[in-house]
Amino acid sequence: MSPSRRPTTPSGPREGGRRPPAPARQPDPAPARPPLLAVVCLLTLLEAAAAVGLAVAWVVDLVSGVSVRPAATVFLVVFGLAVALVLAASARGLWRGRRWARSPVMTWQIMLVVLSLGWVGADPAPWAWAVLAVALVVGVGLLLPPVVAATTGRAGDDDAPGTTRGTAGRR
């Protein structure tokens, strides 16, 4: 055998009986998220933060003795924290492209639109208009094609938390 020819293997030339190290696999880059999805997620997190803020205010009322109906105030605290938890988890799910996360966010936006229209009708304060504007931006944003495309079409995206993978569509 001539010195210029070295034995080769299916993976390439051999030097001294060892294969050269395989090139490191680069992970596939994450698909680009549309800017509208970022807006929807950030506003949803803002709503979650507002729910936590209201829960803290109700706890302060409860502890300071201002609350007239303590049982109702306790319910509002628990409800506010639960809403905040669901909205934060849903914002995370939306950011990760999960289909299930659109439903709780859209449901909350519909509730906020209905409530804010009542608030605007009773007292057109700037905060009521702000709630209406945020709810409309998030609700419409969830329905725009780039956001819908970013939250559909991935393997396992129908699997809500706590479900077994692949069983969400079975009856």
C-alpha positions as protocol buffer text, in pm:
chain_id: "A"
residue {
  index: 1
  type: MET
  ca { x: 0 y: 0 z: 0 }
}
residue {
  index: 2
  type: SER
  ca { x: 138 y: 342 z: -86 }
}
residue {
  index: 3
  type: PRO
  ca { x: 208 y: 592 z: 194 }
}
residue {
  index: 4
  type: SER
  ca { x: -32 y: 843 z: 45 }
}
residue {
  index: 5
  type: ARG
  ca { x: -325 y: 604 z: 78 }
}
residue {
  index: 6
  type: ARG
  ca { x: -456 y: 537 z: 422 }
}
residue {
  index: 7
  type: PRO
  ca { x: -727 y: 290 z: 501 }
}
residue {
  index: 8
  type: THR
  ca { x: -1063 y: 454 z: 532 }
}
residue {
  index: 9
  type: THR
  ca { x: -1372 y: 362 z: 724 }
}
residue {
  index: 10
  type: PRO
  ca { x: -1731 y: 458 z: 655 }
}
residue {
  index: 11
  type: SER
  ca { x: -1687 y: 750 z: 895 }
}
residue {
  index: 12
  type: GLY
  ca { x: -1365 y: 879 z: 738 }
}
residue {
  index: 13
  type: PRO
  ca { x: -990 y: 818 z: 733 }
}
residue {
  index: 14
  type: ARG
  ca { x: -829 y: 635 z: 1021 }
}
residue {
  index: 15
  type: GLU
  ca { x: -518 y: 764 z: 1187 }
}
residue {
  index: 16
  type: GLY
  ca { x: -337 y: 534 z: 1418 }
}
residue {
  index: 17
  type: GLY
  ca { x: -643 y: 312 z: 1459 }
}
residue {
  index: 18
  type: ARG
  ca { x: -861 y: 591 z: 1605 }
}
residue {
  index: 19
  type: ARG
  ca { x: -1148 y: 771 z: 1448 }
}
residue {
  index: 20
  type: PRO
  ca { x: -1147 y: 1148 z: 1455 }
}
residue {
  index: 21
  type: PRO
  ca { x: -1400 y: 1293 z: 1698 }
}
residue {
  index: 22
  type: ALA
  ca { x: -1743 y: 1346 z: 1556 }
}
residue {
  index: 23
  type: PRO
  ca { x: -1842 y: 1709 z: 1514 }
}
residue {
  index: 24
  type: ALA
  ca { x: -2063 y: 1833 z: 1793 }
}
residue {
  index: 25
  type: ARG
  ca { x: -2429 y: 1845 z: 1696 }
}
residue {
  index: 26
  type: GLN
  ca { x: -2573 y: 2187 z: 1713 }
}
residue {
  index: 27
  type: PRO
  ca { x: -2923 y: 2193 z: 1856 }
}
residue {
  index: 28
  type: ASP
  ca { x: -3186 y: 2305 z: 1611 }
}
residue {
  index: 29
  type: PRO
  ca { x: -3251 y: 2673 z: 1661 }
}
residue {
  index: 30
  type: ALA
  ca { x: -3586 y: 2747 z: 1816 }
}
residue {
  index: 31
  type: PRO
  ca { x: -3835 y: 2877 z: 1564 }
}
residue {
  index: 32
  type: ALA
  ca { x: -3869 y: 3251 z: 1571 }
}
residue {
  index: 33
  type: ARG
  ca { x: -4158 y: 3369 z: 1780 }
}
residue {
  index: 34
  type: PRO
  ca { x: -4369 y: 3645 z: 1631 }
}
residue {
  index: 35
  type: PRO
  ca { x: -4348 y: 3982 z: 1809 }
}
residue {
  index: 36
  type: LEU
  ca { x: -4726 y: 3971 z: 1855 }
}
residue {
  index: 37
  type: LEU
  ca { x: -4687 y: 3660 z: 2069 }
}
residue {
  index: 38
  type: ALA
  ca { x: -4443 y: 3847 z: 2291 }
}
residue {
  index: 39
  type: VAL
  ca { x: -4696 y: 4130 z: 2331 }
}
residue {
  index: 40
  type: VAL
  ca { x: -4975 y: 3884 z: 2417 }
}
residue {
  index: 41
  type: CYS
  ca { x: -4756 y: 3702 z: 2671 }
}
residue {
  index: 42
  type: LEU
  ca { x: -4632 y: 4022 z: 2835 }
}
residue {
  index: 43
  type: LEU
  ca { x: -4981 y: 4168 z: 2867 }
}
residue {
  index: 44
  type: THR
  ca { x: -5107 y: 3837 z: 3007 }
}
residue {
  index: 45
  type: LEU
  ca { x: -4829 y: 3848 z: 3268 }
}
residue {
  index: 46
  type: LEU
  ca { x: -4928 y: 4207 z: 3344 }
}
residue {
  index: 47
  type: GLU
  ca { x: -5282 y: 4088 z: 3410 }
}
residue {
  index: 48
  type: ALA
  ca { x: -5146 y: 3814 z: 3637 }
}
residue {
  index: 49
  type: ALA
  ca { x: -4942 y: 4073 z: 3828 }
}
residue {
  index: 50
  type: ALA
  ca { x: -5253 y: 4291 z: 3865 }
}
residue {
  index: 51
  type: ALA
  ca { x: -5444 y: 3992 z: 4008 }
}
residue {
  index: 52
  type: VAL
  ca { x: -5165 y: 3934 z: 4262 }
}
residue {
  index: 53
  type: GLY
  ca { x: -5169 y: 4304 z: 4349 }
}
residue {
  index: 54
  type: LEU
  ca { x: -5543 y: 4295 z: 4412 }
}
residue {
  index: 55
  type: ALA
  ca { x: -5503 y: 3984 z: 4627 }
}
residue {
  index: 56
  type: VAL
  ca { x: -5238 y: 4160 z: 4834 }
}
residue {
  index: 57
  type: ALA
  ca { x: -5464 y: 4463 z: 4875 }
}
residue {
  index: 58
  type: TRP
  ca { x: -5747 y: 4239 z: 4993 }
}
residue {
  index: 59
  type: VAL
  ca { x: -5516 y: 4070 z: 5244 }
}
residue {
  index: 60
  type: VAL
  ca { x: -5417 y: 4413 z: 5377 }
}
residue {
  index: 61
  type: ASP
  ca { x: -5786 y: 4502 z: 5412 }
}
residue {
  index: 62
  type: LEU
  ca { x: -5849 y: 4174 z: 5592 }
}
residue {
  index: 63
  type: VAL
  ca { x: -5557 y: 4211 z: 5834 }
}
residue {
  index: 64
  type: SER
  ca { x: -5623 y: 4578 z: 5908 }
}
residue {
  index: 65
  type: GLY
  ca { x: -5989 y: 4511 z: 5986 }
}
residue {
  index: 66
  type: VAL
  ca { x: -6124 y: 4729 z: 5705 }
}
residue {
  index: 67
  type: SER
  ca { x: -6302 y: 4436 z: 5542 }
}
residue {
  index: 68
  type: VAL
  ca { x: -6672 y: 4426 z: 5622 }
}
residue {
  index: 69
  type: ARG
  ca { x: -6717 y: 4066 z: 5504 }
}
residue {
  index: 70
  type: PRO
  ca { x: -6404 y: 3866 z: 5591 }
}
residue {
  index: 71
  type: ALA
  ca { x: -6526 y: 3541 z: 5430 }
}
residue {
  index: 72
  type: ALA
  ca { x: -6589 y: 3716 z: 5098 }
}
residue {
  index: 73
  type: THR
  ca { x: -6250 y: 3885 z: 5121 }
}
residue {
  index: 74
  type: VAL
  ca { x: -6078 y: 3550 z: 5179 }
}
residue {
  index: 75
  type: PHE
  ca { x: -6257 y: 3414 z: 4872 }
}
residue {
  index: 76
  type: LEU
  ca { x: -6140 y: 3712 z: 4665 }
}
residue {
  index: 77
  type: VAL
  ca { x: -5780 y: 3659 z: 4780 }
}
residue {
  index: 78
  type: VAL
  ca { x: -5788 y: 3290 z: 4685 }
}
residue {
  index: 79
  type: PHE
  ca { x: -5966 y: 3367 z: 4356 }
}
residue {
  index: 80
  type: GLY
  ca { x: -5720 y: 3643 z: 4265 }
}
residue {
  index: 81
  type: LEU
  ca { x: -5420 y: 3421 z: 4333 }
}
residue {
  index: 82
  type: ALA
  ca { x: -5575 y: 3134 z: 4136 }
}
residue {
  index: 83
  type: VAL
  ca { x: -5642 y: 3362 z: 3838 }
}
residue {
  index: 84
  type: ALA
  ca { x: -5285 y: 3491 z: 3858 }
}
residue {
  index: 85
  type: LEU
  ca { x: -5149 y: 3135 z: 3863 }
}
residue {
  index: 86
  type: VAL
  ca { x: -5358 y: 3028 z: 3563 }
}
residue {
  index: 87
  type: LEU
  ca { x: -5265 y: 3340 z: 3365 }
}
residue {
  index: 88
  type: ALA
  ca { x: -4894 y: 3301 z: 3440 }
}
residue {
  index: 89
  type: ALA
  ca { x: -4899 y: 2932 z: 3345 }
}
residue {
  index: 90
  type: SER
  ca { x: -5093 y: 3015 z: 3030 }
}
residue {
  index: 91
  type: ALA
  ca { x: -4849 y: 3291 z: 2931 }
}
residue {
  index: 92
  type: ARG
  ca { x: -4567 y: 3039 z: 2972 }
}
residue {
  index: 93
  type: GLY
  ca { x: -4762 y: 2788 z: 2765 }
}
residue {
  index: 94
  type: LEU
  ca { x: -4825 y: 3043 z: 2491 }
}
residue {
  index: 95
  type: TRP
  ca { x: -4457 y: 3135 z: 2484 }
}
residue {
  index: 96
  type: ARG
  ca { x: -4371 y: 2766 z: 2445 }
}
residue {
  index: 97
  type: GLY
  ca { x: -4622 y: 2732 z: 2161 }
}
residue {
  index: 98
  type: ARG
  ca { x: -4881 y: 2522 z: 2343 }
}
residue {
  index: 99
  type: ARG
  ca { x: -5231 y: 2517 z: 2201 }
}
residue {
  index: 100
  type: TRP
  ca { x: -5408 y: 2457 z: 2535 }
}
residue {
  index: 101
  type: ALA
  ca { x: -5286 y: 2792 z: 2672 }
}
residue {
  index: 102
  type: ARG
  ca { x: -5503 y: 3000 z: 2439 }
}
residue {
  index: 103
  type: SER
  ca { x: -5833 y: 2893 z: 2598 }
}
residue {
  index: 104
  type: PRO
  ca { x: -5786 y: 3024 z: 2954 }
}
residue {
  index: 105
  type: VAL
  ca { x: -5633 y: 3347 z: 2827 }
}
residue {
  index: 106
  type: MET
  ca { x: -5917 y: 3409 z: 2581 }
}
residue {
  index: 107
  type: THR
  ca { x: -6179 y: 3325 z: 2843 }
}
residue {
  index: 108
  type: TRP
  ca { x: -6026 y: 3577 z: 3082 }
}
residue {
  index: 109
  type: GLN
  ca { x: -6015 y: 3844 z: 2809 }
}
residue {
  index: 110
  type: ILE
  ca { x: -6386 y: 3796 z: 2736 }
}
residue {
  index: 111
  type: MET
  ca { x: -6464 y: 3831 z: 3106 }
}
residue {
  index: 112
  type: LEU
  ca { x: -6254 y: 4145 z: 3129 }
}
residue {
  index: 113
  type: VAL
  ca { x: -6423 y: 4303 z: 2826 }
}
residue {
  index: 114
  type: VAL
  ca { x: -6767 y: 4241 z: 2976 }
}
residue {
  index: 115
  type: LEU
  ca { x: -6661 y: 4374 z: 3318 }
}
residue {
  index: 116
  type: SER
  ca { x: -6481 y: 4677 z: 3180 }
}
residue {
  index: 117
  type: LEU
  ca { x: -6779 y: 4775 z: 2964 }
}
residue {
  index: 118
  type: GLY
  ca { x: -6988 y: 4777 z: 3281 }
}
residue {
  index: 119
  type: TRP
  ca { x: -6724 y: 4984 z: 3462 }
}
residue {
  index: 120
  type: VAL
  ca { x: -6699 y: 5231 z: 3173 }
}
residue {
  index: 121
  type: GLY
  ca { x: -7078 y: 5264 z: 3167 }
}
residue {
  index: 122
  type: ALA
  ca { x: -7094 y: 5334 z: 3541 }
}
residue {
  index: 123
  type: ASP
  ca { x: -6785 y: 5554 z: 3572 }
}
residue {
  index: 124
  type: PRO
  ca { x: -6569 y: 5617 z: 3264 }
}
residue {
  index: 125
  type: ALA
  ca { x: -6244 y: 5623 z: 3463 }
}
residue {
  index: 126
  type: PRO
  ca { x: -5911 y: 5586 z: 3280 }
}
residue {
  index: 127
  type: TRP
  ca { x: -5833 y: 5254 z: 3453 }
}
residue {
  index: 128
  type: ALA
  ca { x: -6155 y: 5100 z: 3316 }
}
residue {
  index: 129
  type: TRP
  ca { x: -6058 y: 5208 z: 2965 }
}
residue {
  index: 130
  type: ALA
  ca { x: -5708 y: 5065 z: 3021 }
}
residue {
  index: 131
  type: VAL
  ca { x: -5853 y: 4727 z: 3124 }
}
residue {
  index: 132
  type: LEU
  ca { x: -6074 y: 4728 z: 2814 }
}
residue {
  index: 133
  type: ALA
  ca { x: -5782 y: 4819 z: 2586 }
}
residue {
  index: 134
  type: VAL
  ca { x: -5551 y: 4550 z: 2727 }
}
residue {
  index: 135
  type: ALA
  ca { x: -5824 y: 4285 z: 2707 }
}
residue {
  index: 136
  type: LEU
  ca { x: -5898 y: 4376 z: 2344 }
}
residue {
  index: 137
  type: VAL
  ca { x: -5530 y: 4376 z: 2245 }
}
residue {
  index: 138
  type: VAL
  ca { x: -5471 y: 4035 z: 2404 }
}
residue {
  index: 139
  type: GLY
  ca { x: -5797 y: 3887 z: 2272 }
}
residue {
  index: 140
  type: VAL
  ca { x: -5744 y: 4008 z: 1917 }
}
residue {
  index: 141
  type: GLY
  ca { x: -5374 y: 3920 z: 1935 }
}
residue {
  index: 142
  type: LEU
  ca { x: -5460 y: 3560 z: 2021 }
}
residue {
  index: 143
  type: LEU
  ca { x: -5666 y: 3536 z: 1701 }
}
residue {
  index: 144
  type: LEU
  ca { x: -5412 y: 3683 z: 1459 }
}
residue {
  index: 145
  type: PRO
  ca { x: -5256 y: 3431 z: 1216 }
}
residue {
  index: 146
  type: PRO
  ca { x: -4893 y: 3462 z: 1335 }
}
residue {
  index: 147
  type: VAL
  ca { x: -4990 y: 3390 z: 1696 }
}
residue {
  index: 148
  type: VAL
  ca { x: -5223 y: 3106 z: 1598 }
}
residue {
  index: 149
  type: ALA
  ca { x: -4947 y: 2956 z: 1381 }
}
residue {
  index: 150
  type: ALA
  ca { x: -4697 y: 2987 z: 1666 }
}
residue {
  index: 151
  type: THR
  ca { x: -4929 y: 2803 z: 1905 }
}
residue {
  index: 152
  type: THR
  ca { x: -5036 y: 2518 z: 1677 }
}
residue {
  index: 153
  type: GLY
  ca { x: -4879 y: 2245 z: 1472 }
}
residue {
  index: 154
  type: ARG
  ca { x: -4620 y: 2115 z: 1717 }
}
residue {
  index: 155
  type: ALA
  ca { x: -4607 y: 1757 z: 1835 }
}
residue {
  index: 156
  type: GLY
  ca { x: -4776 y: 1717 z: 2169 }
}
residue {
  index: 157
  type: ASP
  ca { x: -4918 y: 2070 z: 2176 }
}
residue {
  index: 158
  type: ASP
  ca { x: -5266 y: 1942 z: 2258 }
}
residue {
  index: 159
  type: ASP
  ca { x: -5136 y: 1791 z: 2578 }
}
residue {
  index: 160
  type: ALA
  ca { x: -5250 y: 2009 z: 2862 }
}
residue {
  index: 161
  type: PRO
  ca { x: -5062 y: 1986 z: 3189 }
}
residue {
  index: 162
  type: GLY
  ca { x: -5151 y: 1666 z: 3368 }
}
residue {
  index: 163
  type: THR
  ca { x: -5264 y: 1473 z: 3061 }
}
residue {
  index: 164
  type: THR
  ca { x: -5090 y: 1174 z: 2915 }
}
residue {
  index: 165
  type: ARG
  ca { x: -4906 y: 1253 z: 2594 }
}
residue {
  index: 166
  type: GLY
  ca { x: -5099 y: 1147 z: 2287 }
}
residue {
  index: 167
  type: THR
  ca { x: -5432 y: 1086 z: 2462 }
}
residue {
  index: 168
  type: ALA
  ca { x: -5577 y: 1437 z: 2440 }
}
residue {
  index: 169
  type: GLY
  ca { x: -5760 y: 1364 z: 2114 }
}
residue {
  index: 170
  type: ARG
  ca { x: -5889 y: 1016 z: 2200 }
}
residue {
  index: 171
  type: ARG
  ca { x: -6242 y: 946 z: 2314 }
}
